[in-house]
């Protein structure tokens, strides 16, 4: 398996709620989930990580969140800060 941490860029972070997930490789279908600091799922969507994907979470309050990206054979977790 390739190192997903260096193959995926999530920006801007901190963000105003518009976030881009840019894969450097074709990661195929994936599920994006966002959790608040209490572990509650506040957002989820299915994406295709072949090209850059934009997600809009402007309805979330400012604070820190955890984004989890899960594909067929990989899982990636990142901290997100919403201003």
ABEGO torsion letter per residue (X at the ends): XBBAAAABBBOBOBBAGBBBBBBABBAEBBBBBBBBAAGBBABBBBBBBABBBBBBAAABBBEBBBBBBBBAABBBBBBBBBX
